Each structure stands twice: as C-alpha cells, then as structure tokens.
Amino acid sequence: MSRISSLQSQFQSAILTLGDEFDDEIVATERLGIKRRIGIYADAYRLRLIECLQDNYSALHTMLGDDEFDRLCRSYIDTHTPHHYSVRWYGDRLAEFLAETTPYCEHPYLAELAAFEWKLMEAFDERDVAPVTVEDMAAIPPDQWPHLTFALHPSLRRLELTWNVAAMRSATDDDRDPPAPQQGDQPVPWIIWRSQLQQFYRSLAADEARMLGQAQGGDDFAALCAGLCQWNGESEVAARAAGLLKQWINDGLITRIGV
Amino acid sequence: MQKPAVKKLPFLGFGLGLRTSHYETVLAELPPNIDWFEILSENYLVAGGKPLYYLDAIRDHYPMIMHGVSMSIGSSDPLNGDYLEQLKKLADRVQPAWFSDHLCWTGLDGKNIHDLLPLPYTEETIAHVAGRIRQVQDFMERPMLIENVSSYLTYKDSAMTEWEFLTGIAERADCHILLDINNIYVSAFNHGFDPHEYLNYIPVERVGQFHLAGHTNYGDYIIDSHDHPVIDPVWELYADALRRFGPVSIMIERDDHIPPLDELVPELDRARSIAQPILKEMAA
C-alpha cells in the first residue's frame, strides 16, 4: 500500500467510525487540537448526508419531527456509506432500513412513506420521452386497435400503499399539516410518474391496475380488454378499456403505440 | 530550463453559480449583468426532467463553465470511468469554456464521503495527482482547472506549502488553476500562513478563474460554508489577486441560505466595480 493510500484509509476510517488511528498523522496546534480538526470533517460528513436525506424525504422528516428524523439519519448513516458520485442518490435503502429496524418497523407507515418519496425522486429526473396524443390515437384505423401495444413513460413507478402516505407528502408539499397515519383495509395500487416537468401520483382501481400491468408486459389491446372481464360486463369492456387508455394518454403515460 | 508556454484562458467576465431557486428568474429576466454561469456538474448528471430542461434553456442565453465535486482526483482509488464518461457527455451538451474540480480526494474503496478532503503535500502526491489530471484532460479533450480547497488539518507528511503543492501539480500536469480567494483566506486563518505569500507564489499564466464566497467564523477556526456574503478582508485579497493576475474570470459561489437573485447580483456588481479600475490601470 502506498503512503497516500494508507493515509487516506486512516482518514476515511476516522470520519466513518470516529476512531483515533489517524490522530498520529496530524499536526497539532495550540489553537485547535487534533480531535477537533478531524471532528470538523466527521461532523461535515454527517451533516451533509442528513441535509440530503431531508431533501429526499421531506414528508418523512415532517412526520418524525427534527429530533427523531436526525436520530434516524444518524443510525442510517452509521450503517450505509455512500458510494455514488452524486449525493442525490443517497438514501436509496432507507425504506428497507425502516422496515427492518426497531423502533421504526413498529410503525409500518414509515417504510411505506419512504418508498413513496424515493419513487417520486426517481420520477423527477428520469429520461425524457415525448408522450403520444389523443390525435395520434384517433388517427389509427379501428380495425388495427385489437393489435395495438403500448410503451409507457420511463418515469412510471408503481407501488401498493396501505397507509395514507400520499396525503402526508401532498400536505408537506403544500405546507399544510400532514394527516395522522391511517391504515386502509387493504393495499391499494398507486402510480407515480412525470409528465413534462411535473410529477404526478394517483391510486388505481383494481381493473386499471391489471390493465396497466398487462400493457407494461407488452400485451395488445385485445388482451387488455379480455383482462378487464373479471371486473366488467362483456358489453362494457371495450368502452372501459378505451376510457382508461384515453386517461393514460391525457396523463402523458403513453410514449409509443405499436401497430 | 525554460518552462513551456502556457496559454492564458479567456476572460469571461463576472459569473454566478447557477442554482435551482434562480432558474425561473434567470429565464424571465435574462439579467444582463451576469456574464456567465458556473454549473455544479453532478446536478446535471441525470437522465432528464427539470435539471436538464433548465440547463439547456439557460445555456441558450449564457456561456457556462462546469464545476465538479466528485472527480476525487487525489484518491488512491482508480479514476471512476463511468463518472468521466457522464461528465464528457455533459460537456458535449453544455460546451463549457472549461471544466474544473478540486485538488482533493473524496473517498476510498469505492466509498464517497462527499467532502473535499485535503491531501498530504509531498512529491509522491504531486506525481500521483498530476498523472491523473493528464489522463482526465486527454479523455475530456478540454482544459481542466484545479481548485485549491479550504482545509482544517495538516498532515505530518507534508513537506511543502500548499501553494508550492498546487503550483507543482499545475505545472507537472500542465493544467490551469481555479484560485478560490475565500479558500486561501480560510486556510490562511486555519493554518496561520500569510495569504499574500500564497498569491505571490502562484504562476500568473496558470490562473484561469477566481472563486469568491462567504464563510462562517467560529472564533478559533473558519468553515468554508458558502452561506454568507463575501467579507471585506476577502474583497481586499481579491483586489490584490487582480493586481497580480490581471483579467481572470470571476465567479461568486453561494450554496446555502441562497438569497433571491436580486440580492446576489449587487455582490457581483461589487466584484465588477473593484475589478474595473484595477484592470484599467493595468491595461494602461
């Protein structure tokens, strides 16, 4: 190991684990002791990551309050060293950490909220692709409809929520007091996506969730209609499928129609 | 032995750091007294969405420079090829006058501490860093500027001053220097050296850009926090730097407690009004 490499290894370890192995390598001065000089770096490391987690998880921060959020960040930081060159990606395992770690796992809405906020972040700067328009769709001859397939916007993210975490985030974004955690009867499918520069999220009815899953899997329109039969009468299926498709187009979710 | 001629970088005037909270104002008002913007490269190493939209829109109206924090040029880890490829793609998009990063390391063993950690000032480090800068400049096919960082500790291994170290690297790598005037002030305070000795040692032709910023004084040490206006002693040091280095592109950094643009522009005007008589006198 080169001398630089060994010094860097000791310095990094002093920042991460607050050990004293690096102390002997530093010049002490009367005004500022070795511990405080290294401490400036160790503190800055933690404060920078806490600030990043505050940005990425604004509603979680609001729900926990400053002190509890700070404690959470510090225990996450102790077990998760950043690897990515952009600090923006720090916190990608927070939902998992909350689901597995006491006392957070005793409040399952926390992990759900973190998963929701992380997916919003992912949608924020995902690839740009122009959506198709209702006019594009209308230009396709009706006899081709059964064979149409659909590409969905790359920012589309899906998750199932049992708690009212979307309302928590929405209140935080609007500077309102968030609602108290409330558990629903069963998990509800949600989607998050970006249209132009704006992020959106909404819940899906069971038949829409099924149809969207099939569309993502590459099924054609005829198969999407067939999939809806579980929820809709035979005479209503085509209209329901066309209605959902129109809604997706208006939402900016469809980026290509395969004929 | 005669040193090779160094091509002086062009004077772009007076710039600001591009910050998300100013996007809309910049596009709506196109402030004429901001000559150029410096972007934080890592903020735009993304696939799409708002960051790249505003980057392109503002680039249509202003020259830009790319300033990075994650190259980790001094680390003993290998250079991050994926990072450099992304950076080059961004440079192809932005067409910056140049790009810069810091004379520091940011992590080891694939970890990223997200801080500008100081290096030991030794011949071994000079050889290590200069070789890597040459590699990066060859890959990027653009001039690289290396910036002096604020530091809070000194290695026992260090065998030279910071200004000898910085100059040694710039000459060995044949790169330019981004001289951060505030960082010189901060480190001079933290380590007890004379900032003028620093300025007077740096080769004039190597300096391509200045940074100015505010800091936080804790009494027995100063942190380079970029969250306050530039203080008077740093303005004075800046004037001295202008007298030595002449017309060098100047930029004010603000990364925290970011005020509205109309509060930052007067600070940039101050940088301009300090520079104009000095540069005029030098040109006479």
Interface residues (C-beta under 8 A of the other chain):
Chain A: S2 R3 I4 S5 L7 Q8 S9 F11 Q12 I15 L16 D24 E25 I26 V27 T29 R31 L32 I34 R36 R37 I38 I40 Y41 A44 Y45 R48 L49 T81 P82 H83 H84 Y85 S86 V87 R88 Y90 F124 D125 E126 R127 D128 P154 S155 R194 L197
Chain B: E42 N43 L45 V46 A47 G48 G49 K50 P51 L52 Y53 S70 G74 S75 S76 N80 Y83 W105 G107 L108 D109 G110 K111 N112 I113 H114 D115 L117 L119 P120 T122 E124 T125 H128 Y152 L153 T154 Y155 K156 D157 S158 N190 G192 D220 Y221 I223
